[in-house]
Amino acid sequence: MEISDKLALEFHTILLSHALILTMLISFTSYVFFRAKKSDLLYSYLSVVGMIALWLTSKILKTLSPVIELRWLFIVIQYFAIDCLGICLLIFAYIYRKDKRPSKRLLILWGLLPAIAFICVITNPYHMKFYAYFDIYKDRFGPIFYLSQSIQYLYLISGIFLLSHDFTVQPGFQGNRNLGRLFAVFVLLPLIANAYYILFKIGIFHWVFPFPVFDFTPIAAAISLMLFIVPTLAFRFFDIAPISLGKLYEIVPQGLLYMDSNSMLYGANSTLISLFSLTKSPVSWSSFESESCWLSEDITKSLIAFSRQENEFELELTLVDNRHIKVEKHPKKNGHCLFCFTDISEIVLTQHLLAEQNRELEAVNEKLVHMADTKKALAIAQTKAQMAQNVHDILGHSLTVVIGTAELASGDPPSEAIKKADQIEELLTSSLNDIKNVHYGKGALPSETTLLKAIEYLKNDNIDIQIEVQGQAYELNTQQTEAVYRLAQEAVTNAIKHGKAKKIHMFLRFYPNQVELYILDNGTGCVHIEKNFGLLGMEARFSALLGEVSFASDGESGFTIHATLPRQSRV
């Protein structure tokens, strides 16, 4: 069949226009894909592009088809793309607005009507209700076509409404809403183009374009989609997906407010309005004060003076309700300024609490220093008392023995008197060494002296000392050894000095868990025991070591001492 010049021109127009738009769409989409963040919003956008590209491609191949069967195959593919386009556009718009994927239930509901429409297309050869007439070059729509188009209009209008809603309030259109409205109108291009083509086909409109008649709806859809994405690319729409910078501007935790070069305020975000309980965005500092119940005249004056600063600046305000707000000024290149308002009440409260805690810590520290000084003084006093006790024990014992030995030496022959003088010298030298050890904090006993050796050392010519050890002897720690030795030393001293005793018995018993000491002398004893410095010192020494000591006398048969000490680890 020969093709007329008019039909050939129509074919060339369809092929060239569709190929050009398809190339532009693929190039534009490739740029978006490689530059954008991979997200659900991007993939839903690609699905819309894919359906439009499939629509364009099928129209090109339909036009080039040499036989009617091949032409019909590409028409089926074309309407598959058209029916799926509405669903993909709705999914893209839903994710754009809701920031989440639609549920499976929604997807199934959305897919029912397009599925029915597509079934009507593929079964057309049996009922001829979608295309009432169809050959390789001509076709005529049937009643089902208009019903199918109504379904597609419903889906497209729903998707366009979701996409165009709040489109003009994006940051790039601030101060130029007409430009935003113009871009929003381009979203309607596919509907306008398709409606015009259908009305022409049914004879209502005349063809007014300078090119041959053909359905340019897919071309309009591709152009519309690209024009919709152009302004959003300027705001890195897909990088922040699925929210635009305008939405991000609204949800930042700081209150934001712009001021132009004429000191007029604009662009307050919802955080600022909530922060100051405003009913609307302020246009001047005075309206800011009148709209908010938390600002006073003094605060407004501070803000006005603050806004006149040329460079970046910070200011801290205390509102009427005692909230603390930090204000930051950031000048822009166009002479405008951005003010950031941040509620720092919790930070200020924390700082006050920290300051109060620091003051309390300083007071506690002073008390601790005072307690440390007191403890140090007590330790010094205890050390002095212990040193005094040790000196008393050493001097009391040594002087008593020296006096007694001297008395004995006065009545002895010269040879015996010389021996006793040597004993006196040895005793005094030993006692002097003990006192030196006490003075230097080394303890009154030599480090190699055990308890038994120390008690043996107490034996002298003034009194007969009998020592009996019971049980398996073991070493006590330093404090216990010294306590038992000092008690025995005090007993010997008192027996000679006060009791005029000639004999003294000591029983030292070693038990697994304690040490027991009995001391009995045959002196005169006493009816009433008056505890002097020595006895009181012994009681204090044993009490400090969790031990006990008791004294007894009937006034006739001498003096008795009984002491116990729990066994402790050696130090």
Phi, psi and omega in degrees: 000130180283147181254129180289162179298323180295317180291323178296318177298320179296318179298315181296321179296315180297313184296311183294314183294316181291320179295319180297312181294322179296319178296316179298317182295317180295318180296313181298317181292324177298318178299314180297316185296315184283341181261343189264160175287136181283113185212173178299323180296317180297315183292325176292324175296318179296327178294322176296314178300318181299319180292321178294319179296320178295322177299310180298316182295316180295327178291322177296313182291327177297318181295325182275353186295130182274341182233157186293327180295318179292321177299318180294323178301314182288333174293319177299316178297321179299315181284337171297316178296320181295314181295321180286334182300317181299317180295314182297320178296320180293320178296316179300315180293323180296313179294324179299319183271321189264347180062034177197162178284149173290153181288164178298325180297318179296317180299320179295317179296317180295330185277349185295305185295314176300326179295318178296317180298319181291324177298322178297327179291309186290341179262010184302322180301342182267334184236343178050042178256341178273307168251116178288330177219143183203124168222191189290338181239339186233155174205160177220134185287146174256180184296327181291331179302315183291325176295319179297318179296324178298320177297314180297322177299319181299315181292316182294318180296320179297314179295318180295320179299315180296321182288321185276347180296128182064014180298322185281352180264011175295150186306326182293340181261006179297125181084358180214063184294331181297322177296320177298319179294324179297316178297322181295326179296325181297337177296334182274359184306314181301319180293317181297314182296315182293320179296319179297317182296317181294317180296327175292318182297327181265008171087013181276316179253156172265156178281119187252355184273153183280003179247161183301161182290128169197161181282103182263020180302315180297328177295316178297323179295318179296315179297318180299316181296318180293320179292329178292323184279336184306306181293329181289333176296325180297335180257017181052048184307312184282336179289329180260005187312146005260034177235148178275172178298330178297318178291322177297321178301327183282333188255002178296150185286349177264148171283130183243141181209133178259151174227131180275182183292345178261016179065022174269139183265146177199169172070030177292133178273173185294331178296318179295316180299319178289322183298321183252010178055047179275155175266339179202170181290129181288151179249348177207168181293327179291322177290329175302314181293318183290330182280335184252137178274358184259358180255143176246174180297321180295320179295318179298319177299320178296320179294320180296314178296322179295320182291339181276353177293136185282319184265180176299142188208156176233147180215141177247126182248147171247112184285174181299327180271016176070014172284150180251126183238128174263129181247129178241136179250129180233102179295146178249165185294331183275012180088354177273167180228145174251128177252130178249125180249121182237129177282113181247024183301317181294323179295315179297318178299318178298319178298317178297318179296319178296320178297318178296319178295324177296320178295318178296321179295322178297318178297317178296322179297319177298318178297319180296320178298317179297317179296321179296318178297318179297316179297321178297317179296319178296320179297320179295317180297318179296320179297317179297318180297319180294319178297319179297319178297316180296317179297320178298315181297315183295309182293318181300313181292311186294319181292323179297314180294320180296316180296315180297317180294321179296321179297319179293321182293333182294333181257000181269161173299162182305319182297317179289324180297322179295320178299316180293325177295321177297319178298318180298317181297316180298318180295315181294321178297315178298317180295322178297319177297320177300316181296321177298318178299319178298317183297321181268009176073023181265357183091152185283339182260144172299148186295335181273354184277125175271175182297316183294318179295323181295317180292322176301327182294339181288344181296138179205176185282351183280340184205146179271112182254121178253122182244129178232127181253130179239143181087174180279111184292145175215160182285136172268168175285172188302314182295318180293316179302315181293323181296314181294318180297315182295327177294315178297320180296317179294323180295317179295316181299312182293324180296320180284314189284314186258325185266352182052035184283150178254343184216143178218135180249133177236128178244113180250114185248128178257112174257163180301327186244359178199166176242136183235138182229123173249135177228123180230135175237168182253030180284190184285337181072192179202147181286313179246122182276118175256114184282114179270190182302323182292312180294317178298322178296321179296316179301315181296319181297314180292322179298321179296335180260018179064025177255183180224149176216138180224152182236143181211149177195140178260004178086359183230319188247043173087198188232140183235137175233134177231128182220147175226148177222130175289144180289133180232167179293149182284144178244000000 
